[in-house]
Amino acid sequence: MVGACCAGASGGGGAVSPFWVDPDSRAAQQAAAWRREGRAADAALMDRIASRAQAEWLNGPNPGPVVRARTSAAARAGRLAVLVAYYIPNRDCGQYSTGGASGAADYRAWVDQFAAALGDRGAYIVVEPDAVSQVVAGCTRVVAAERYGLLAYAVDRLKRQPHTHVYLDAGNSSWIPDAWRQVGALKSSGVARADGFALNVSNFQTDKASSAYGDWLSKDLGGKHYVIDTSRNGNGPYAGAGGGSGGAAVAEATDGWCNPPGRALGAPPTTRTGNALLDAYLWIKRPGESDGTCRGGPSAGQWWPAYALELARNASE
């Protein structure tokens, strides 16, 4: 069982990090392969990813075995797994990461399996990236009340497990710039019973922009805390042509959220943020996994070593 025992543990880059690092991640495998091939410099760069905690995305049926394996490995190491629940019906509003449960009953059963597999092991859990903001932005594939009800079910069920830290996704500062527009939707989706909300998942907004947005949103949510995805925001958002913010934007090769060039790893995962409302910087998007079939990338979620290497090479630490 893992509680607050490890909040002062030191992780990569000297940052405070209680989070578990997967020793067999795709980045770790890539670094090992490149060392065997004599690419020592590239392997050392890949270690910037492999040595840091990254979230595990649960995006298919039967989440129990993976949830159980990851949280058990983390508990043995005295750390906490970071998990993403990503199986809402009509996921991603039919874009690159389309899929999810077949309906409401299927989703609730999936959430039950996820929660049961946690047992009494601690974890940080991000609930359904984009699911709230896509509705606010106008996705017509879903019925708002049904989606919000399913999200509230997920929050409530996951919070019944001891030692869980549950954060409902709230998009990013560029997508819905007026934070107040999300307040009602987040409340309907159970944010009051979560530990807080998550920002910038799979996006590139700066820590400064995200924390300002998080502070504004927190004021309207009764002081709720939040976490920020810093996995790829080291150089901020792409400023080239078509710099869209993602989510409900039309998926085109020029969109700024889909495999944009010149990006960099951001701040390593840590609970030392300097902001009382900001609980942690997390690597929720796994650096090096494609956003989708744009700019020559493989399908969403697939490992892309060339892109991972660019992120690491451009990083400041």
C-alpha positions as CSV (number, residue, x, y, z in Angstrom):
1,M,0.0,0.0,0.0
2,V,1.4,3.4,-1.0
3,G,0.1,6.6,0.6
4,A,2.1,9.8,1.3
5,C,5.2,7.9,2.2
6,C,7.2,8.8,-0.9
7,A,6.2,12.4,-1.6
8,G,9.8,13.6,-0.9
9,A,11.5,11.0,-3.1
10,S,14.0,12.3,-5.6
11,G,13.4,11.6,-9.3
12,G,15.1,12.4,-12.6
13,G,16.7,15.9,-12.7
14,G,16.6,16.2,-8.9
15,A,12.9,17.0,-8.9
16,V,10.6,15.7,-6.1
17,S,8.8,12.8,-7.7
18,P,6.8,10.0,-6.0
19,F,5.9,8.5,-9.4
20,W,6.9,5.1,-10.7
21,V,9.2,4.9,-13.7
22,D,8.6,1.9,-16.0
23,P,11.9,0.2,-16.5
24,D,10.6,-1.4,-19.7
25,S,9.0,1.6,-21.4
26,R,9.3,2.1,-25.2
27,A,11.9,4.8,-24.5
28,A,13.9,2.4,-22.3
29,Q,13.8,-0.3,-25.0
30,Q,14.8,2.2,-27.7
31,A,17.8,3.5,-25.6
32,A,18.9,-0.1,-25.1
33,A,18.6,-0.9,-28.8
34,W,20.6,2.2,-29.8
35,R,23.4,1.3,-27.4
36,R,23.6,-2.1,-29.0
37,E,23.8,-0.5,-32.4
38,G,26.6,1.9,-31.2
39,R,24.4,5.0,-31.1
40,A,25.6,6.0,-27.7
41,A,24.8,9.7,-28.0
42,D,21.2,9.1,-29.2
43,A,20.7,6.5,-26.4
44,A,21.8,9.1,-23.8
45,L,19.3,11.5,-25.2
46,M,16.6,8.9,-25.1
47,D,17.4,8.3,-21.4
48,R,15.9,11.8,-20.8
49,I,12.6,10.2,-21.5
50,A,13.2,6.7,-20.2
51,S,14.4,7.8,-16.8
52,R,11.2,9.7,-16.0
53,A,7.7,8.6,-15.0
54,Q,5.1,8.5,-17.7
55,A,1.4,7.8,-17.6
56,E,-0.1,4.5,-18.6
57,W,-3.1,5.0,-20.9
58,L,-6.0,2.5,-20.5
59,N,-7.8,2.8,-23.8
60,G,-9.1,-0.7,-24.6
61,P,-11.4,-3.3,-23.2
62,N,-10.5,-5.2,-20.0
63,P,-8.3,-2.7,-18.2
64,G,-7.9,-4.7,-15.1
65,P,-4.7,-6.7,-15.8
66,V,-2.7,-3.6,-16.8
67,V,-4.0,-1.5,-13.9
68,R,-3.2,-4.3,-11.5
69,A,0.3,-4.8,-13.0
70,R,1.3,-1.2,-13.0
71,T,0.0,-0.3,-9.6
72,S,1.5,-3.4,-8.1
73,A,4.9,-2.7,-9.6
74,A,4.7,0.9,-8.4
75,A,3.8,-0.3,-4.9
76,R,6.7,-2.6,-4.7
77,A,9.0,0.3,-5.6
78,G,7.4,2.6,-3.0
79,R,6.0,4.8,-5.8
80,L,2.7,5.7,-7.4
81,A,1.5,4.8,-10.9
82,V,0.0,7.5,-13.1
83,L,-2.9,6.1,-15.1
84,V,-5.2,7.6,-17.7
85,A,-8.8,6.4,-18.1
86,Y,-9.5,6.8,-21.8
87,Y,-12.5,4.8,-22.9
88,I,-15.5,7.1,-23.0
89,P,-18.0,6.4,-25.8
90,N,-17.5,8.4,-28.9
91,R,-13.9,9.1,-27.8
92,D,-12.1,12.1,-29.4
93,C,-15.3,13.1,-31.3
94,G,-14.3,10.8,-34.2
95,Q,-10.9,12.2,-34.8
96,Y,-7.5,10.5,-34.6
97,S,-8.1,8.6,-31.3
98,T,-11.7,7.6,-32.1
99,G,-13.0,4.6,-30.3
100,G,-14.1,3.8,-26.7
101,A,-16.9,1.9,-25.1
102,S,-19.9,0.8,-27.2
103,G,-22.3,2.6,-24.9
104,A,-23.1,3.8,-21.4
105,A,-23.5,0.4,-19.8
106,D,-20.3,-0.9,-21.4
107,Y,-18.4,2.2,-20.0
108,R,-19.7,1.8,-16.5
109,A,-18.7,-1.8,-16.5
110,W,-15.2,-0.8,-17.7
111,V,-14.9,1.8,-15.0
112,D,-15.9,-0.9,-12.4
113,Q,-13.1,-3.2,-13.7
114,F,-10.6,-0.4,-13.6
115,A,-11.5,0.6,-10.0
116,A,-11.6,-3.0,-8.7
117,A,-8.1,-3.6,-10.1
118,L,-6.7,-0.7,-8.1
119,G,-7.4,-2.5,-4.8
120,D,-5.9,-0.4,-2.0
121,R,-2.8,0.6,-4.1
122,G,-2.4,4.4,-4.6
123,A,-2.4,6.0,-8.1
124,Y,-2.8,9.3,-9.8
125,I,-5.6,9.0,-12.3
126,V,-6.5,11.4,-15.1
127,V,-10.1,10.9,-16.3
128,E,-10.9,11.1,-20.0
129,P,-8.7,13.6,-21.7
130,D,-10.8,16.0,-24.0
131,A,-14.1,14.5,-23.0
132,V,-15.5,17.6,-21.3
133,S,-13.9,20.3,-23.5
134,Q,-15.0,18.6,-26.7
135,V,-18.7,19.0,-25.6
136,V,-18.1,22.6,-24.6
137,A,-16.5,23.2,-27.9
138,G,-19.5,21.8,-29.8
139,C,-19.0,18.1,-30.5
140,T,-22.3,16.9,-31.9
141,R,-21.6,13.2,-31.7
142,V,-22.5,13.0,-28.0
143,V,-25.4,14.0,-25.8
144,A,-23.9,16.3,-23.2
145,A,-26.0,15.1,-20.2
146,E,-25.1,11.5,-20.9
147,R,-21.4,12.2,-21.2
148,Y,-21.3,14.3,-18.1
149,G,-23.2,11.5,-16.2
150,L,-20.7,8.9,-17.3
151,L,-17.7,11.1,-16.3
152,A,-19.3,11.7,-12.9
153,Y,-19.7,7.9,-12.5
154,A,-16.0,7.4,-13.3
155,V,-14.9,10.1,-10.8
156,D,-17.1,8.7,-8.0
157,R,-16.2,5.1,-8.6
158,L,-12.5,5.7,-8.8
159,K,-12.6,7.9,-5.6
160,R,-14.1,5.0,-3.7
161,Q,-10.8,3.2,-3.9
162,P,-8.4,4.2,-1.1
163,H,-5.3,6.4,-1.9
164,T,-6.5,7.4,-5.4
165,H,-5.8,10.9,-6.7
166,V,-8.4,11.6,-9.3
167,Y,-8.2,14.5,-11.8
168,L,-10.9,15.2,-14.4
169,D,-9.5,16.5,-17.6
170,A,-10.3,20.2,-18.5
171,G,-8.6,20.7,-21.8
172,N,-6.0,23.4,-22.2
173,S,-5.7,27.2,-22.1
174,S,-5.7,27.7,-25.8
175,W,-8.7,25.5,-26.7
176,I,-11.3,27.1,-24.5
177,P,-9.6,30.4,-23.6
178,D,-12.5,31.6,-21.4
179,A,-12.2,29.2,-18.5
180,W,-15.6,30.1,-17.1
181,R,-17.2,28.3,-20.1
182,Q,-16.2,25.0,-18.7
183,V,-17.3,25.4,-15.2
184,G,-20.9,24.1,-15.5
185,A,-19.7,21.1,-17.6
186,L,-17.0,20.2,-15.1
187,K,-19.4,20.5,-12.2
188,S,-21.9,18.2,-14.0
189,S,-19.1,15.8,-14.6
190,G,-18.3,15.4,-10.9
191,V,-15.3,17.6,-10.5
192,A,-16.4,18.6,-7.0
193,R,-15.8,15.0,-5.8
194,A,-12.5,14.6,-7.7
195,D,-9.2,15.8,-6.3
196,G,-9.2,18.4,-9.0
197,F,-8.7,18.7,-12.8
198,A,-6.0,18.1,-15.4
199,L,-4.7,20.6,-17.9
200,N,-2.6,20.5,-21.1
201,V,-2.9,16.8,-21.7
202,S,-1.1,15.9,-25.0
203,N,-0.7,19.7,-25.7
204,F,2.1,22.2,-25.7
205,Q,0.9,25.2,-23.7
206,T,3.5,26.7,-21.4
207,D,3.5,26.1,-17.6
208,K,2.9,29.8,-17.1
209,A,-0.2,29.8,-19.4
210,S,-1.5,26.6,-17.9
211,S,-1.1,27.6,-14.3
212,A,-2.8,31.0,-14.9
213,Y,-5.7,29.2,-16.6
214,G,-5.8,26.6,-13.7
215,D,-5.9,29.3,-11.1
216,W,-8.7,31.1,-12.9
217,L,-10.7,27.9,-13.2
218,S,-10.0,26.9,-9.6
219,K,-11.6,30.1,-8.4
220,D,-14.8,29.2,-10.1
221,L,-14.6,25.6,-8.8
222,G,-14.4,26.4,-5.1
223,G,-10.6,26.2,-4.9
224,K,-10.1,22.9,-6.7
225,H,-6.5,21.8,-7.3
226,Y,-5.0,20.7,-10.6
227,V,-2.2,19.0,-12.4
228,I,-0.4,20.0,-15.7
229,D,1.0,17.8,-18.4
230,T,4.5,19.0,-19.1
231,S,5.7,16.1,-21.2
232,R,6.2,18.1,-24.4
233,N,5.8,21.8,-23.6
234,G,9.4,22.8,-23.2
235,N,9.3,25.0,-26.2
236,G,5.7,26.0,-25.8
237,P,3.1,25.7,-28.6
238,Y,3.9,25.6,-32.3
239,A,3.8,29.1,-33.8
240,G,3.8,27.9,-37.5
241,A,0.9,27.9,-40.0
242,G,-2.2,26.2,-38.7
243,G,-1.3,26.4,-35.0
244,G,-4.6,24.9,-33.8
245,S,-5.0,23.9,-30.2
246,G,-6.4,20.4,-30.8
247,G,-9.5,18.8,-29.6
248,A,-12.5,19.7,-31.8
249,A,-10.3,21.4,-34.4
250,V,-10.3,19.8,-37.8
251,A,-7.5,17.3,-37.9
252,E,-5.2,18.5,-40.6
253,A,-1.5,18.0,-41.2
254,T,-0.8,21.6,-40.4
255,D,-2.6,21.7,-37.0
256,G,-0.3,22.9,-34.2
257,W,-1.4,20.1,-31.8
258,C,-0.6,17.2,-34.1
259,N,3.1,16.2,-34.1
260,P,4.3,19.8,-34.4
261,P,8.0,20.2,-35.2
262,G,10.5,21.8,-32.9
263,R,8.9,20.9,-29.6
264,A,10.8,19.8,-26.5
265,L,10.4,17.8,-23.3
266,G,9.1,20.0,-20.4
267,A,9.6,20.0,-16.7
268,P,10.2,16.5,-15.2
269,P,7.4,15.0,-13.2
270,T,7.4,16.5,-9.7
271,T,5.1,17.5,-6.8
272,R,7.3,20.5,-6.1
273,T,5.5,23.2,-8.2
274,G,5.7,26.4,-6.1
275,N,1.9,26.8,-6.4
276,A,-0.4,25.6,-3.6
277,L,-3.2,24.9,-6.1
278,L,-0.9,23.0,-8.5
279,D,-0.4,19.4,-7.2
280,A,2.0,18.1,-9.8
281,Y,3.7,18.4,-13.1
282,L,3.1,15.0,-14.8
283,W,4.1,13.4,-18.1
284,I,0.6,12.3,-19.1
285,K,1.2,12.2,-22.9
286,R,4.0,9.7,-23.4
287,P,6.8,11.6,-25.2
288,G,7.5,9.9,-28.5
289,E,4.1,8.5,-29.1
290,S,2.4,9.9,-32.1
291,D,-0.6,12.3,-32.0
292,G,-1.9,10.7,-35.2
293,T,-1.2,10.2,-38.9
294,C,-0.1,13.8,-39.6
295,R,3.4,15.1,-40.6
296,G,4.5,11.6,-41.4
297,G,3.6,10.1,-38.0
298,P,2.2,6.7,-37.4
299,S,-1.3,6.2,-36.0
300,A,-2.2,7.8,-32.6
301,G,-0.4,6.3,-29.7
302,Q,2.2,4.5,-31.7
303,W,5.9,4.8,-30.9
304,W,7.8,7.2,-33.2
305,P,11.5,7.1,-32.2
306,A,12.5,10.0,-34.5
307,Y,10.0,12.3,-32.9
308,A,11.0,11.2,-29.4
309,L,14.6,11.9,-30.2
310,E,13.8,15.4,-31.4
311,L,11.9,16.1,-28.1
312,A,14.8,14.9,-26.1
313,R,17.4,16.8,-28.1
314,N,15.5,20.1,-27.8
315,A,15.0,19.7,-24.0
316,S,16.8,22.0,-21.6
317,E,17.4,19.2,-19.0
